[in-house]
Amino acid sequence: MDPPIPPLRDLSDRQVDIIKSTWAILNENPEESGEAIFYTFLERHPEHQKRYTAFRNKPLEELKGTPQIRRHSGKIMNIFNTAIEALGTENCKSTVFNAISDNADFHGKKGIKKEHYNQLRDIMLETVAGACTLDDEGKEAWSCLMDVVYHITFNVLDELRK
């Protein structure tokens, strides 16, 4: 069964502040933060490593800290940085939509499915919560942000399947 599309949420000013302040912690060293997320994803879901030609025939342990994994991790961080920087601005909706939908379109055409995104979501939320020592309010703010991201992503994936 296909995972449902999360609701499109409006983030409160407080949630935007929490997201931006915690993102600043992660964005102090974006390659390292992105690698923590992406490496954990591949570690927990090794079946996905074969999807990446640069990683396909290498033991995961040998990838840690390499330019290839750092480059891909940086892309993850750039997409989120674009979206998070736009929060609370006049062009928020269009900027977030464009950044997320372009990424979803690219990955959807490569066969990435909703369940793969949900696997990454769990790891992303866990990594952010740990790195930023999020309380329940912080976890909820990030969960709401991920609902927005995945609402856009899942709609794009559904359109690609038509």
DSSP file (Angstrom, degrees, kcal/mol; ACC not computed):
  #  RESIDUE AA STRUCTURE BP1 BP2  ACC     N-H-->O    O-->H-N    N-H-->O    O-->H-N    TCO  KAPPA ALPHA  PHI   PSI    X-CA   Y-CA   Z-CA
    1    1 A M              0   0    0      0, 0.0     0, 0.0     0, 0.0     0, 0.0   0.000 360.0 360.0 360.0 136.9    0.0    0.0    0.0
    2    2 A D        -     0   0    0      1,-0.1     0, 0.0   112,-0.0     0, 0.0  -0.514 360.0-109.0 -71.8 132.2    1.3    3.4   -0.9
    3    3 A P        -     0   0    0      0, 0.0    -1,-0.1     0, 0.0   111,-0.1  -0.326  41.6-106.0 -59.0 144.1    2.0    5.7    2.0
    4    4 A P        -     0   0    0      0, 0.0   150,-0.1     0, 0.0     0, 0.0  -0.294  31.8-102.5 -70.6 157.3   -0.5    8.6    2.4
    5    5 A I        -     0   0    0    149,-0.1   146,-0.1     1,-0.1     3,-0.1  -0.691  40.8-122.7 -77.7 124.5    0.3   12.1    1.4
    6    6 A P        -     0   0    0      0, 0.0    -1,-0.1     0, 0.0   148,-0.0  -0.271  35.1 -92.3 -63.7 156.1    0.9   14.1    4.6
    7    7 A P        -     0   0    0      0, 0.0     2,-0.9     0, 0.0   144,-0.2  -0.345  35.4-113.1 -66.8 150.5   -1.3   17.2    5.2
    8    8 A L        -     0   0    0    143,-0.1     2,-0.3    -3,-0.1   140,-0.1  -0.780  44.9-162.7 -84.2 110.5    0.0   20.5    3.9
    9    9 A R        -     0   0    0     -2,-0.9     2,-0.6   135,-0.3   142,-0.0  -0.632  20.2-133.5 -98.8 151.7    0.6   22.4    7.2
   10   10 A D        -     0   0    0     -2,-0.3     2,-0.3   138,-0.0   135,-0.0  -0.917  27.7-136.1 -97.1 126.2    1.0   26.0    8.0
   11   11 A L        -     0   0    0     -2,-0.6    77,-0.1     1,-0.1     2,-0.1  -0.652  15.7-126.9 -83.5 137.4    4.0   26.5   10.3
   12   12 A S     >  -     0   0    0     -2,-0.3     4,-2.5     1,-0.1     5,-0.2  -0.345  25.6-108.4 -73.8 162.9    3.5   28.9   13.2
   13   13 A D  H  > S+     0   0    0      1,-0.2     4,-2.3     2,-0.2     5,-0.1   0.887 122.7  53.4 -58.5 -38.2    5.9   31.7   13.7
   14   14 A R  H  > S+     0   0    0      2,-0.2     4,-2.4     1,-0.2    -1,-0.2   0.915 108.4  48.9 -63.5 -43.8    7.2   29.9   16.8
   15   15 A Q  H  > S+     0   0    0      2,-0.2     4,-2.9     1,-0.2     5,-0.2   0.908 110.0  51.5 -63.7 -41.1    7.8   26.7   14.7
   16   16 A V  H  X S+     0   0    0     -4,-2.5     4,-2.8     1,-0.2     5,-0.2   0.920 110.1  49.7 -60.7 -43.4    9.6   28.7   12.0
   17   17 A D  H  X S+     0   0    0     -4,-2.3     4,-2.4     2,-0.2     5,-0.2   0.914 111.9  47.8 -61.6 -43.2   11.9   30.2   14.7
   18   18 A I  H  X S+     0   0    0     -4,-2.4     4,-2.4     2,-0.2     5,-0.3   0.939 113.6  47.2 -62.9 -47.4   12.6   26.7   16.2
   19   19 A I  H  X S+     0   0    0     -4,-2.9     4,-2.6     1,-0.2    -2,-0.2   0.933 114.4  46.4 -61.4 -47.1   13.4   25.3   12.8
   20   20 A K  H  X S+     0   0    0     -4,-2.8     4,-1.7    -5,-0.2    -1,-0.2   0.901 113.7  47.7 -65.1 -40.6   15.6   28.2   11.8
   21   21 A S  H  X S+     0   0    0     -4,-2.4     4,-0.8    -5,-0.2    -1,-0.2   0.888 116.3  43.1 -70.6 -37.2   17.5   28.2   15.1
   22   22 A T  H  X S+     0   0    0     -4,-2.4     4,-1.6    -5,-0.2     3,-0.5   0.855 110.0  56.9 -75.6 -33.4   18.1   24.5   15.1
   23   23 A W  H  X S+     0   0    0     -4,-2.6     4,-2.9    -5,-0.3    -2,-0.2   0.872  98.5  62.0 -62.3 -35.4   19.0   24.5   11.4
   24   24 A A  H  < S+     0   0    0     -4,-1.7     4,-0.4     1,-0.2    -1,-0.2   0.859 101.9  52.0 -59.1 -34.7   21.7   27.0   12.2
   25   25 A I  H >< S+     0   0    0     -4,-0.8     3,-1.0    -3,-0.5     4,-0.4   0.944 114.0  41.8 -65.2 -48.4   23.3   24.3   14.4
   26   26 A L  H >< S+     0   0    0     -4,-1.6     3,-0.9     1,-0.2     7,-0.4   0.845 111.3  56.8 -66.7 -33.8   23.3   21.7   11.6
   27   27 A N  T 3< S+     0   0    0     -4,-2.9    -1,-0.2     1,-0.2    -2,-0.2   0.474  82.1  84.1 -83.0  -2.1   24.3   24.2    9.0
   28   28 A E  T <  S+     0   0    0     -3,-1.0    -1,-0.2    -4,-0.4    -2,-0.2   0.868 115.8  12.8 -63.4 -35.1   27.5   25.2   10.9
   29   29 A N  S <> S+     0   0    0     -3,-0.9     4,-2.5    -4,-0.4    -1,-0.3  -0.648  79.1 174.1-138.9  78.2   29.1   22.1    9.2
   30   30 A P  H  > S+     0   0    0      0, 0.0     4,-2.9     0, 0.0     5,-0.3   0.833  76.3  53.6 -62.3 -35.4   26.6   21.1    6.4
   31   31 A E  H  > S+     0   0    0      2,-0.2     4,-2.3     1,-0.2     5,-0.1   0.926 112.6  44.3 -65.3 -41.8   28.7   18.4    4.9
   32   32 A E  H  > S+     0   0    0     -3,-0.2     4,-2.2     2,-0.2    -1,-0.2   0.922 116.2  46.5 -67.5 -43.6   29.2   16.7    8.2
   33   33 A S  H  X S+     0   0    0     -4,-2.5     4,-1.7    -7,-0.4    -2,-0.2   0.929 114.6  47.2 -63.8 -45.6   25.5   17.0    9.1
   34   34 A G  H  X S+     0   0    0     -4,-2.9     4,-3.0    -5,-0.2     5,-0.3   0.892 111.0  51.9 -63.0 -39.9   24.4   15.9    5.7
   35   35 A E  H  X S+     0   0    0     -4,-2.3     4,-3.1    -5,-0.3     5,-0.4   0.898 105.1  55.6 -65.2 -39.2   26.8   12.9    5.8
   36   36 A A  H  X S+     0   0    0     -4,-2.2     4,-1.3     1,-0.2    -1,-0.2   0.907 114.0  41.5 -58.5 -41.0   25.4   11.9    9.2
   37   37 A I  H  X S+     0   0    0     -4,-1.7     4,-2.0     2,-0.2    -2,-0.2   0.960 120.3  40.7 -70.0 -52.9   21.9   11.7    7.7
   38   38 A F  H  X S+     0   0    0     -4,-3.0     4,-2.3     2,-0.2     5,-0.2   0.893 114.9  50.5 -68.8 -41.5   22.8   10.1    4.4
   39   39 A Y  H  X S+     0   0    0     -4,-3.1     4,-2.5    -5,-0.3    -1,-0.2   0.920 111.0  49.6 -62.6 -43.5   25.4    7.6    5.8
   40   40 A T  H  X S+     0   0    0     -4,-1.3     4,-2.6    -5,-0.4     5,-0.3   0.893 108.7  54.0 -62.0 -39.4   22.8    6.5    8.5
   41   41 A F  H  X S+     0   0    0     -4,-2.0     4,-2.0     1,-0.2    -2,-0.2   0.945 112.8  42.0 -58.6 -49.4   20.2    6.1    5.7
   42   42 A L  H  < S+     0   0    0     -4,-2.3     7,-0.2     1,-0.2    -2,-0.2   0.845 113.4  54.0 -68.5 -33.0   22.6    3.8    3.7
   43   43 A E  H  < S+     0   0    0     -4,-2.5    -2,-0.2    -5,-0.2    -1,-0.2   0.918 116.3  36.8 -66.6 -43.6   23.7    2.0    6.9
   44   44 A R  H  < S+     0   0    0     -4,-2.6    -2,-0.2     1,-0.2    -1,-0.2   0.741 129.4  33.6 -81.3 -23.6   20.1    1.2    7.9
   45   45 A H    ><  +     0   0    0     -4,-2.0     3,-2.2    -5,-0.3     4,-0.3  -0.565  66.9 167.1-131.1  67.8   18.8    0.6    4.3
   46   46 A P  G >   +     0   0    0      0, 0.0     3,-1.3     0, 0.0     4,-0.5   0.694  67.2  76.8 -61.3 -19.0   21.8   -0.9    2.5
   47   47 A E  G 3  S+     0   0    0      1,-0.2     3,-0.3     2,-0.2     4,-0.1   0.716  89.5  58.9 -63.0 -18.7   19.6   -2.0   -0.4
   48   48 A H  G X  S+     0   0    0     -3,-2.2     3,-1.7     1,-0.2     4,-0.4   0.664  82.5  80.6 -85.0 -16.8   19.6    1.7   -1.5
   49   49 A Q  G X  S+     0   0    0     -3,-1.3     3,-1.6    -4,-0.3     6,-0.3   0.857  84.5  61.7 -59.5 -34.5   23.4    1.9   -1.9
   50   50 A K  G 3  S+     0   0    0     -4,-0.5    -1,-0.3    -3,-0.3    -2,-0.1   0.676  89.9  70.4 -67.0 -16.2   23.2    0.2   -5.4
   51   51 A R  G <  S+     0   0    0     -3,-1.7     2,-0.7    -4,-0.1    -1,-0.3   0.690  89.4  70.2 -71.8 -18.1   21.1    3.1   -6.6
   52   52 A Y    X>  -     0   0    0     -3,-1.6     3,-1.5    -4,-0.4     4,-1.5  -0.889  69.4-157.8-108.1 112.5   24.1    5.4   -6.5
   53   53 A T  T 34 S+     0   0    0     -2,-0.7     4,-0.4     1,-0.3     3,-0.2   0.846  93.2  56.5 -59.3 -34.8   26.7    4.7   -9.1
   54   54 A A  T 34 S+     0   0    0      1,-0.2    -1,-0.3     2,-0.1    14,-0.1   0.713 119.4  31.3 -69.6 -18.9   29.4    6.4   -7.1
   55   55 A F  T X4 S+     0   0    0     -3,-1.5     3,-1.6    -6,-0.3    -2,-0.2   0.511  90.3 102.4-113.0  -9.7   28.7    4.1   -4.1
   56   56 A R  T 3< S+     0   0    0     -4,-1.5    -2,-0.1     1,-0.3    -3,-0.1   0.817  88.8  29.2 -53.0 -48.4   27.6    0.9   -5.8
   57   57 A N  T 3  S+     0   0    0     -4,-0.4    -1,-0.3     2,-0.1    -2,-0.1   0.019 101.5  92.2-108.8  28.1   30.7   -1.3   -5.5
   58   58 A K  S <  S-     0   0    0     -3,-1.6     2,-0.1     2,-0.0     5,-0.1  -0.946  80.2-108.5-121.9 141.4   32.3    0.0   -2.4
   59   59 A P    >>  -     0   0    0      0, 0.0     3,-1.3     0, 0.0     4,-0.6  -0.447  32.2-123.3 -62.1 139.8   31.9   -1.1    1.2
   60   60 A L  H >> S+     0   0    0      1,-0.3     3,-1.6     2,-0.2     4,-0.8   0.865 109.2  61.2 -55.4 -39.6   29.9    1.5    3.1
   61   61 A E  H 34 S+     0   0    0      1,-0.3     3,-0.5     2,-0.2    -1,-0.3   0.824 100.5  55.2 -59.1 -31.5   32.6    1.9    5.7
   62   62 A E  H <4 S+     0   0    0     -3,-1.3    -1,-0.3     1,-0.2    -2,-0.2   0.644  99.8  61.9 -76.5 -13.9   35.0    3.1    3.0
   63   63 A L  H X< S+     0   0    0     -3,-1.6     3,-2.5    -4,-0.6     6,-0.4   0.743  72.9 113.7 -83.3 -23.5   32.6    5.8    1.9
   64   64 A K  T 3< S+     0   0    0     -4,-0.8    -3,-0.0    -3,-0.5   -29,-0.0  -0.261  91.7   1.6 -56.5 124.3   32.6    7.7    5.2
   65   65 A G  T 3  S+     0   0    0      1,-0.3    -1,-0.3     2,-0.1    -2,-0.1   0.442  96.7 138.3  80.9   0.4   34.2   11.1    4.7
   66   66 A T    <>  -     0   0    0     -3,-2.5     4,-2.3     1,-0.1    -1,-0.3  -0.406  66.0-116.8 -77.8 156.0   34.9   10.6    0.9
   67   67 A P  H  > S+     0   0    0      0, 0.0     4,-2.4     0, 0.0     5,-0.2   0.849 113.0  57.8 -58.1 -34.0   34.2   13.5   -1.5
   68   68 A Q  H  > S+     0   0    0      2,-0.2     4,-1.9     1,-0.2     5,-0.2   0.938 111.1  38.8 -64.7 -47.3   31.5   11.4   -3.2
   69   69 A I  H  > S+     0   0    0     -6,-0.4     4,-2.5     1,-0.2    -1,-0.2   0.865 116.4  52.6 -73.3 -33.7   29.4   10.9   -0.1
   70   70 A R  H  X S+     0   0    0     -4,-2.3     4,-2.4     2,-0.2    -2,-0.2   0.883 107.6  52.4 -66.4 -37.6   30.1   14.5    1.0
   71   71 A R  H  X S+     0   0    0     -4,-2.4     4,-1.4    -5,-0.2    -2,-0.2   0.937 113.1  42.8 -64.0 -46.9   29.0   15.8   -2.4
   72   72 A H  H  X S+     0   0    0     -4,-1.9     4,-1.6     1,-0.2    -2,-0.2   0.908 113.9  51.8 -67.1 -40.0   25.6   14.0   -2.2
   73   73 A S  H  X S+     0   0    0     -4,-2.5     4,-2.1     1,-0.2    -1,-0.2   0.883 105.9  55.7 -61.5 -38.9   25.2   14.9    1.4
   74   74 A G  H  X S+     0   0    0     -4,-2.4     4,-2.5     1,-0.2    -1,-0.2   0.850 103.1  55.4 -62.5 -34.9   25.8   18.5    0.5
   75   75 A K  H  X S+     0   0    0     -4,-1.4     4,-2.0     2,-0.2    -1,-0.2   0.909 106.3  50.5 -65.1 -41.7   23.0   18.4   -2.0
   76   76 A I  H  X S+     0   0    0     -4,-1.6     4,-2.0     1,-0.2    -2,-0.2   0.941 112.8  46.6 -58.9 -47.5   20.5   17.2    0.7
   77   77 A M  H  X S+     0   0    0     -4,-2.1     4,-2.9     1,-0.2    -2,-0.2   0.882 108.8  55.0 -65.1 -38.6   21.6   20.0    2.9
   78   78 A N  H  X S+     0   0    0     -4,-2.5     4,-2.5     2,-0.2    -1,-0.2   0.898 107.4  49.8 -62.3 -40.8   21.3   22.6    0.1
   79   79 A I  H  X S+     0   0    0     -4,-2.0     4,-2.1     1,-0.2    -1,-0.2   0.946 115.1  43.0 -63.6 -47.5   17.7   21.6   -0.7
   80   80 A F  H  X S+     0   0    0     -4,-2.0     4,-3.2     1,-0.2     5,-0.3   0.887 112.0  54.8 -66.5 -37.1   16.8   21.9    3.0
   81   81 A N  H  X S+     0   0    0     -4,-2.9     4,-2.8     2,-0.2     5,-0.2   0.924 107.7  49.5 -61.6 -43.9   18.8   25.1    3.4
   82   82 A T  H  X S+     0   0    0     -4,-2.5     4,-1.2     1,-0.2    -1,-0.2   0.937 115.4  43.6 -59.0 -47.1   16.9   26.7    0.5
   83   83 A A  H  X S+     0   0    0     -4,-2.1     4,-0.8     1,-0.2    -2,-0.2   0.928 115.9  46.5 -65.9 -45.2   13.5   25.7    2.0
   84   84 A I  H >< S+     0   0    0     -4,-3.2     3,-0.7     1,-0.2    -2,-0.2   0.890 108.9  53.9 -69.8 -38.7   14.4   26.7    5.5
   85   85 A E  H 3< S+     0   0    0     -4,-2.8    -1,-0.2    -5,-0.3    -2,-0.2   0.833 107.0  54.3 -61.8 -30.0   15.9   30.1    4.6
   86   86 A A  H >< S+     0   0    0     -4,-1.2     3,-2.3    -5,-0.2    -1,-0.2   0.709  81.0 113.7 -77.4 -20.1   12.6   30.8    2.8
   87   87 A L  T << S+     0   0    0     -4,-0.8     3,-0.1    -3,-0.7     4,-0.0  -0.265  84.9  13.2 -56.6 133.6   10.4   30.1    5.8
   88   88 A G  T 3  S+     0   0    0      1,-0.3    -1,-0.3   -77,-0.1     2,-0.2   0.503 104.1 115.8  80.2   4.1    8.7   33.3    7.0
   89   89 A T  S X  S-     0   0    0     -3,-2.3     3,-1.4     1,-0.1    -1,-0.3  -0.562  79.9-107.9-101.3 169.5    9.5   35.3    3.9
   90   90 A E  T 3  S+     0   0    0      1,-0.3     3,-0.3    -2,-0.2    -1,-0.1   0.848 120.4  42.7 -62.5 -36.1    7.3   36.7    1.3
   91   91 A N  T 3> S+     0   0    0      1,-0.2     4,-2.6     2,-0.1     5,-0.3   0.126  79.8 121.1 -97.2  20.3    8.3   34.1   -1.3
   92   92 A C  H <> S+     0   0    0     -3,-1.4     4,-2.9     1,-0.2     5,-0.3   0.918  71.3  46.0 -51.9 -56.6    8.2   31.2    1.1
   93   93 A K  H  > S+     0   0    0     -3,-0.3     4,-2.5    -4,-0.2    -1,-0.2   0.911 116.8  42.4 -60.5 -46.0    5.6   29.0   -0.6
   94   94 A S  H  > S+     0   0    0      2,-0.2     4,-2.6     1,-0.2    -1,-0.2   0.900 116.2  48.5 -70.0 -38.7    7.0   29.3   -4.1
   95   95 A T  H  X S+     0   0    0     -4,-2.6     4,-2.4     2,-0.2     5,-0.2   0.943 115.4  43.5 -65.6 -47.6   10.6   28.9   -3.0
   96   96 A V  H  X S+     0   0    0     -4,-2.9     4,-2.5    -5,-0.3     5,-0.3   0.940 115.0  50.2 -63.2 -46.6    9.9   25.9   -0.9
   97   97 A F  H  X S+     0   0    0     -4,-2.5     4,-2.9    -5,-0.3     5,-0.3   0.932 112.5  46.2 -58.0 -47.7    7.6   24.4   -3.6
   98   98 A N  H  X S+     0   0    0     -4,-2.6     4,-2.1     2,-0.2     5,-0.2   0.922 114.1  46.9 -63.8 -44.9   10.2   24.8   -6.3
   99   99 A A  H  X S+     0   0    0     -4,-2.4     4,-1.5    -5,-0.2    -1,-0.2   0.930 119.5  38.9 -63.1 -45.8   13.2   23.4   -4.3
  100  100 A I  H  X S+     0   0    0     -4,-2.5     4,-2.6    -5,-0.2    -2,-0.2   0.905 115.9  49.6 -75.4 -41.4   11.3   20.4   -3.1
  101  101 A S  H  X S+     0   0    0     -4,-2.9     4,-2.6    -5,-0.3     5,-0.2   0.883 109.3  52.2 -68.8 -36.4    9.4   19.6   -6.3
  102  102 A D  H  X S+     0   0    0     -4,-2.1     4,-2.2    -5,-0.3    -1,-0.2   0.926 112.5  46.1 -62.3 -43.3   12.5   19.8   -8.4
  103  103 A N  H  X S+     0   0    0     -4,-1.5     4,-2.5    -5,-0.2     5,-0.3   0.914 113.5  48.5 -64.5 -43.8   14.2   17.4   -6.1
  104  104 A A  H  X S+     0   0    0     -4,-2.6     4,-3.0     2,-0.2     5,-0.2   0.895 110.6  51.2 -64.8 -39.9   11.2   15.0   -6.0
  105  105 A D  H  X S+     0   0    0     -4,-2.6     4,-2.0     2,-0.2    -1,-0.2   0.937 111.5  47.7 -62.2 -47.1   11.0   15.1   -9.8
  106  106 A F  H  X S+     0   0    0     -4,-2.2     4,-0.5     1,-0.2    -2,-0.2   0.941 118.5  39.3 -59.0 -50.3   14.7   14.2  -10.2
  107  107 A H  H ><>S+     0   0    0     -4,-2.5     5,-2.3     1,-0.2     3,-0.7   0.854 111.5  57.4 -72.9 -35.0   14.5   11.4   -7.7
  108  108 A G  H ><5S+     0   0    0     -4,-3.0     3,-1.6     1,-0.3    -1,-0.2   0.886 103.5  53.9 -61.9 -38.4   11.1   10.1   -8.8
  109  109 A K  H 3<5S+     0   0    0     -4,-2.0    -1,-0.3     1,-0.3    -2,-0.2   0.681 104.7  56.3 -69.5 -16.9   12.5    9.7  -12.3
  110  110 A K  T <<5S-     0   0    0     -3,-0.7    -1,-0.3    -4,-0.5    -2,-0.2   0.319 126.4-100.5 -95.0   6.6   15.2    7.6  -10.8
  111  111 A G  T < 5 +     0   0    0     -3,-1.6     2,-0.3     1,-0.3    -3,-0.2   0.591  67.5 154.6  89.5  10.6   12.7    5.2   -9.2
  112  112 A I      < -     0   0    0     -5,-2.3    -1,-0.3    -8,-0.1     2,-0.2  -0.583  28.0-157.0 -74.0 133.0   12.8    6.6   -5.7
  113  113 A K    >>  -     0   0    0     -2,-0.3     4,-1.9     1,-0.1     3,-0.6  -0.582  29.5-101.0-111.4 169.4    9.4    5.8   -4.0
  114  114 A K  H 3> S+     0   0    0      1,-0.2     4,-2.6     2,-0.2     5,-0.2   0.883 120.2  56.0 -56.5 -41.8    7.4    7.2   -1.1
  115  115 A E  H 3> S+     0   0    0      1,-0.2     4,-1.7     2,-0.2    -1,-0.2   0.840 105.1  53.2 -64.6 -30.3    8.5    4.4    1.2
  116  116 A H  H <> S+     0   0    0     -3,-0.6     4,-1.9     2,-0.2    -1,-0.2   0.919 109.4  48.5 -67.3 -42.8   12.2    5.4    0.5
  117  117 A Y  H  X S+     0   0    0     -4,-1.9     4,-2.6     1,-0.2    -2,-0.2   0.900 108.7  53.6 -62.7 -40.1   11.5    8.9    1.4
  118  118 A N  H  X S+     0   0    0     -4,-2.6     4,-2.0     1,-0.2    -1,-0.2   0.869 105.8  53.7 -64.3 -34.9    9.7    7.8    4.6
  119  119 A Q  H  X S+     0   0    0     -4,-1.7     4,-1.4     1,-0.2    -1,-0.2   0.917 111.7  45.1 -62.3 -42.3   12.8    5.8    5.6
  120  120 A L  H  X S+     0   0    0     -4,-1.9     4,-3.0     1,-0.2    -2,-0.2   0.871 107.4  59.3 -68.3 -37.2   14.9    9.0    5.1
  121  121 A R  H  X S+     0   0    0     -4,-2.6     4,-2.9     1,-0.2     5,-0.3   0.939 104.5  49.5 -57.4 -48.9   12.3   11.1    7.0
  122  122 A D  H  X S+     0   0    0     -4,-2.0     4,-2.2     1,-0.2    -1,-0.2   0.910 114.1  45.2 -58.5 -43.2   12.7    9.0   10.2
  123  123 A I  H  X S+     0   0    0     -4,-1.4     4,-2.8     2,-0.2    -1,-0.2   0.899 112.1  51.9 -68.7 -40.7   16.5    9.2   10.0
  124  124 A M  H  X S+     0   0    0     -4,-3.0     4,-2.8     2,-0.2     5,-0.3   0.949 112.2  45.2 -60.6 -49.3   16.4   13.0    9.3
  125  125 A L  H  X S+     0   0    0     -4,-2.9     4,-2.4     1,-0.2    -2,-0.2   0.902 114.6  48.8 -63.6 -40.1   14.1   13.6   12.3
  126  126 A E  H  X S+     0   0    0     -4,-2.2     4,-2.1    -5,-0.3    -1,-0.2   0.913 113.3  46.8 -64.6 -43.1   16.2   11.4   14.6
  127  127 A T  H  X S+     0   0    0     -4,-2.8     4,-2.9     2,-0.2     5,-0.3   0.926 114.2  46.5 -67.1 -45.3   19.4   13.0   13.5
  128  128 A V  H  X S+     0   0    0     -4,-2.8     4,-2.3    -5,-0.2    -2,-0.2   0.929 112.1  51.2 -62.6 -45.2   18.1   16.6   13.9
  129  129 A A  H  X>S+     0   0    0     -4,-2.4     5,-1.7    -5,-0.3     4,-0.6   0.901 115.4  42.5 -60.0 -41.5   16.6   15.7   17.3
  130  130 A G  H  <5S+     0   0    0     -4,-2.1     3,-0.5     3,-0.2    -2,-0.2   0.929 116.1  45.7 -71.6 -45.7   19.9   14.3   18.5
  131  131 A A  H  <5S+     0   0    0     -4,-2.9    -2,-0.2     1,-0.2    -1,-0.2   0.826 124.4  33.8 -67.9 -31.2   22.2   16.9   17.1
  132  132 A C  H  <5S-     0   0    0     -4,-2.3    -1,-0.2    -5,-0.3    -2,-0.2   0.357 102.0-126.4-107.3   4.1   20.0   19.8   18.3
  133  133 A T  T  <5 -     0   0    0     -4,-0.6    -3,-0.2    -3,-0.5     2,-0.2   0.944  38.2-160.9  46.9  59.1   18.7   18.2   21.5
  134  134 A L      < -     0   0    0     -5,-1.7    -1,-0.2    -6,-0.2     2,-0.1  -0.435   9.7-148.8 -73.3 139.1   15.1   18.9   20.5
  135  135 A D     >  -     0   0    0     -2,-0.2     4,-2.6     1,-0.0     5,-0.2  -0.296  44.6 -82.7 -87.5-174.9   12.3   18.9   23.1
  136  136 A D  H  > S+     0   0    0      1,-0.2     4,-2.2     2,-0.2     5,-0.2   0.875 131.7  52.5 -60.8 -38.2    8.8   17.8   22.2
  137  137 A E  H  > S+     0   0    0      2,-0.2     4,-2.1     1,-0.2    -1,-0.2   0.904 111.1  47.2 -64.4 -40.9    8.0   21.3   20.8
  138  138 A G  H  > S+     0   0    0      2,-0.2     4,-2.4     1,-0.2    -2,-0.2   0.907 110.7  51.2 -66.1 -42.8   11.1   21.2   18.6
  139  139 A K  H  X S+     0   0    0     -4,-2.6     4,-2.2     1,-0.2    -2,-0.2   0.893 110.7  49.5 -61.3 -39.8   10.3   17.6   17.4
  140  140 A E  H  X S+     0   0    0     -4,-2.2     4,-2.4    -5,-0.2    -1,-0.2   0.898 108.8  52.4 -67.4 -40.1    6.8   18.7   16.5
  141  141 A A  H  X S+     0   0    0     -4,-2.1     4,-2.2     1,-0.2    -2,-0.2   0.941 112.7  44.5 -60.8 -46.8    8.0   21.7   14.5
  142  142 A W  H  X S+     0   0    0     -4,-2.4     4,-2.5     1,-0.2    -1,-0.2   0.862 111.0  53.9 -67.1 -35.2   10.4   19.6   12.5
  143  143 A S  H  X S+     0   0    0     -4,-2.2     4,-1.9    -5,-0.2    -1,-0.2   0.902 108.5  49.7 -64.7 -39.8    7.7   17.0   12.0
  144  144 A C  H  X S+     0   0    0     -4,-2.4     4,-1.9     2,-0.2  -135,-0.3   0.907 109.9  51.0 -64.3 -41.6    5.4   19.7   10.6
  145  145 A L  H  X S+     0   0    0     -4,-2.2     4,-2.5     1,-0.2    -2,-0.2   0.930 109.4  50.3 -60.9 -44.3    8.2   20.9    8.3
  146  146 A M  H  X S+     0   0    0     -4,-2.5     4,-2.9     1,-0.2     5,-0.2   0.841 105.6  57.0 -64.9 -32.1    8.7   17.3    7.0
  147  147 A D  H  X S+     0   0    0     -4,-1.9     4,-2.2     2,-0.2    -1,-0.2   0.917 108.6  47.0 -62.1 -41.7    4.9   17.1    6.4
  148  148 A V  H  X S+     0   0    0     -4,-1.9     4,-2.0     2,-0.2    -2,-0.2   0.951 114.0  47.1 -62.6 -49.1    5.2   20.1    4.1
  149  149 A V  H  X S+     0   0    0     -4,-2.5     4,-2.5     1,-0.2    -2,-0.2   0.916 116.9  43.0 -58.6 -45.4    8.3   18.7    2.4
  150  150 A Y  H  X S+     0   0    0     -4,-2.9     4,-2.9     2,-0.2     5,-0.3   0.774 106.6  60.5 -78.7 -25.6    6.6   15.3    1.9
  151  151 A H  H  X S+     0   0    0     -4,-2.2     4,-1.6    -5,-0.2    -1,-0.2   0.955 112.8  39.3 -60.4 -48.3    3.3   16.7    0.9
  152  152 A I  H  X S+     0   0    0     -4,-2.0     4,-2.1     2,-0.2    -2,-0.2   0.946 118.0  49.2 -65.2 -48.8    5.0   18.4   -2.1
  153  153 A T  H  X S+     0   0    0     -4,-2.5     4,-2.5     1,-0.2    -2,-0.2   0.923 111.3  47.4 -58.7 -49.0    7.3   15.4   -2.7
  154  154 A F  H  X S+     0   0    0     -4,-2.9     4,-2.3     1,-0.2    -1,-0.2   0.854 110.0  53.0 -67.7 -34.1    4.5   12.8   -2.7
  155  155 A N  H  X S+     0   0    0     -4,-1.6     4,-2.1    -5,-0.3    -1,-0.2   0.914 110.4  48.1 -64.7 -41.3    2.3   14.8   -5.0
  156  156 A V  H  X S+     0   0    0     -4,-2.1     4,-2.1     2,-0.2    -2,-0.2   0.931 111.4  50.1 -63.0 -45.6    5.1   15.1   -7.5
  157  157 A L  H  X S+     0   0    0     -4,-2.5     4,-1.3     1,-0.2    -2,-0.2   0.896 109.8  51.0 -60.9 -40.7    5.7   11.3   -7.2
  158  158 A D  H  X S+     0   0    0     -4,-2.3     4,-0.6     1,-0.2    -1,-0.2   0.898 109.1  51.1 -63.4 -40.3    2.0   10.6   -7.8
  159  159 A E  H >< S+     0   0    0     -4,-2.1     3,-0.8     1,-0.2    -2,-0.2   0.880 106.6  54.3 -64.7 -37.8    2.1   12.9  -10.9
  160  160 A L  H 3< S+     0   0    0     -4,-2.1    -1,-0.2     1,-0.2    -2,-0.2   0.812 104.4  55.5 -65.8 -29.8    5.1   11.1  -12.3
  161  161 A R  H 3<        0   0    0     -4,-1.3    -1,-0.2     1,-0.2    -2,-0.2   0.637 360.0 360.0 -79.0 -13.9    3.2    7.7  -12.0
  162  162 A K    <<        0   0    0     -3,-0.8    -1,-0.2    -4,-0.6    -2,-0.1   0.497 360.0 360.0 -73.0 360.0    0.3    9.0  -14.1
